[in-house]
Amino acid sequence: RWQRIVHNDLENVFPGLLVAWAALFSPASVNVHCVCIIAFTGARVLHTVTYAKERQPGRAIMWCIAAVSALVMCINGCIGVL
């Protein structure tokens, strides 16, 4: 189980961090960027906990929060560039 947890984290955390770092250079709103980073980090930590404890739908909810946070960071960065 822990091997699957680690693989899942590697598949999702790295792209999220790339988006966070890329959007950091030109965010349209610094506050939105900060909230999204906190939400992404918290959701990924809670996703790992809920995955380890086999809790559904908490795991899916945390994954969705992290994915939406990364998407909002990407949009915020793109708007900042424009």
N, C-alpha and C positions, 0 to 999 in steps of 0.2 A: 504494500500500500504506500509506504513512504517513497519508494522509487517512483511511483506514478505521481505522487505529490510534487516531488522535486522536478520531474519532467514537465509537469503542468506549469510550475512556477517559471522554469526556464523558457517555456514557450510564450508566456504572457508577460512576465516582468520586463524582459529585455526590450521588446517593442514599445512597451509603455514608457520605459525610461528614455528611449530614443526620442519618442514624441515629446516627452517633458523637456528634455535638453534642447531639442530643436525649437520648440515653442518659447523657450526661455529667452532666446535672443530677440524676439520681437512680439511679445504678447500685446494684444489690444487692451487687455485689462490685467494688471499685475494681480489684483485681488482674486479674479476668477482663476488665474493660473495657480495661485497659492491654494485656494480651496480645492481645486481639482487634484493637485499633487497630494494633499492631505487625504482626500477621499480615495484616491487610487491606492495609496499606501495602506490606509486602514482597511479598505476592502480586500486587498490582496492578503494581508495578515489574517483577517477574519476568514477569508476563503480557505487558507491553509488549515486553520483551526477546525472549521466546519468540515473540511474534507477528511481530516484525520479522525474526527469523531463521527463520521458518516451521517451528518445532519443535512437533510433536504427539507425544504427548499432553500435553506440558508446559504448553502454553497452556491446555488444558481443565482440567488439574489446578489451575493457578494461579487460574483463574476460579472454580472450585469452592471453593477455600480462601477467596478473598475473599468469595464469596457466603455461605458458612457463617459467616465472621467477622462479617459484617454482621447476619446472622440472630441469632447469639448475643448481639451487642451489643443488638439490639432486645429480645430476651427478657430479658436482664439488666436493661435499663432498665424494662421493664414490671413485672418482679418487684420492682424497687426502688420503684416507685410504689405497688404494693400493700402 
